[in-house]
């Protein structure tokens, strides 16, 4: 007689055919979600469904001061309970630098119990010394620091020699990760051309020359960008600016559970794809 009893787990290996995905806290294969203003109910739903696959949540741009204080506190608490770092967008710190209110920025970050910040200069000019000082100050408060390389202007490209030098100095100052700018759109900035396609020559250069790729996070909001980076740099590449609704889809691609990335599977498989 056929056994119709439901099994409590999926078959061994099917949940992660890549065999590479580690449980949190992870050191590589990090996923950063861009939160542009999810309400508490939606945020709780996101964490209940996808919390195991999210490592960082960035409250986009300068939205943090616009939140009702009880809401932002609860978001941070909910995320922390899931082992997720919450950071205000780097644009907010850039505004604090421009307005000369950096001490007040740090006071509020600590009061709200953010567990990290982003240090960027996508819109303003930030001298190397000031960038280093901001990184060190944040680390002195026990915050994780995610720096960002690149400008937000359309057409901005990666100067790889400059990027390597900036990343090396940021990491030496204590930064946890260095993010490569691609904006929310992923179009015409950094690694991506005006159509959002990866510049293949840049990807080739990255693979051959850049050290410490495990300390780099690539903003890649679009699916095809994520696929290109996963195929070029592996399932453990760090990816950011991921839309909240795409977290499970990205995790499936990391594990080889989507036809686009079947090649990331370690186990043998047929050429039949659903």
TACOR-V771426 format. One record per backbone hydrogen bond with DSSP energy under -1.0 kcal/mol. CO is the residue of the C=O (numbers start at 0). NH is the residue of the N-H. If there is no record, write none. Layout:
BEGIN
CO	NH
CO	NH
END
This chain:
BEGIN
10	13
15	18
16	265
29	238
30	54
30	55
31	241
32	57
34	59
38	42
39	43
40	44
41	45
42	46
43	47
44	48
45	49
46	50
49	52
50	53
54	84
55	32
56	86
57	34
57	59
58	88
59	62
62	65
63	66
67	71
68	72
69	73
70	74
71	75
72	76
73	77
74	78
75	79
76	80
78	81
78	83
79	82
84	56
85	114
86	58
88	91
89	93
90	94
91	95
92	96
93	97
94	98
95	100
100	104
101	105
102	106
103	107
104	108
105	109
106	110
107	111
108	113
114	143
116	145
118	147
121	151
126	130
127	131
128	132
129	133
130	134
131	135
132	136
133	137
134	138
135	139
137	142
138	141
143	116
144	175
144	176
145	118
146	178
148	180
152	155
155	189
158	162
159	163
160	164
161	165
162	166
163	167
164	168
165	169
166	170
167	171
168	172
169	174
170	173
176	146
177	216
178	148
179	218
181	185
187	154
188	191
190	198
192	187
192	195
196	192
198	202
199	203
200	204
201	205
202	206
203	207
204	208
205	209
211	214
212	215
214	177
216	179
217	239
221	225
222	226
223	227
224	228
225	229
226	230
227	231
228	232
229	233
233	236
235	28
237	217
238	31
239	219
241	33
242	245
243	246
245	249
246	250
247	251
248	252
249	253
250	254
251	256
252	255
257	260
258	261
260	263
261	264
END
